[in-house]
């Protein structure tokens, strides 16, 4: 797994996010669309991908999934899939682009909480970067497990 500095990927990722943000709101203005993931955190290293958070009213959840399929997104297999969370991906960009579709007021809003905690704490960003560097040669499943434990510890901090 390769991680890169923001200077190498952020201009492309920001342009992709801005384009998708505008497009998503133009076809469904009631969506809450936010940039999440490492590329949304100043100073964080990343694989150079884009993660987007979309929050919708529970009654709009399935319609939003359908809407995303009409613009080239599809459900990612082998990820957690509930009535409140779906991960959608697309092959339309050079970089990996994923959307976490989340029903409002559910536990899956932790994506925003984690992002905001790192944005407000440079020490956590440094720890997160070091975790990634230390996991560079680990199998993907092992990296995801270590990363999940870190995320959980950050979310449990006061």
Buried (B, 14 or more C-beta within 10 A) or exposed (E): EEBEEBEEBBEBBBEBBEEBBEEBEEEBEEBBBBBBBBBBBEBBBBBBBBBBBBBBBEEBBBEBBEBBEEEEBEBEEEEEEEEBBBBBBBEEBEBEBBBBBBBBEBEBBBBBEBBEBBBEBEEBBEBBBEBBEEBEEEEEEEBEEBBEEBBEEBEEEE
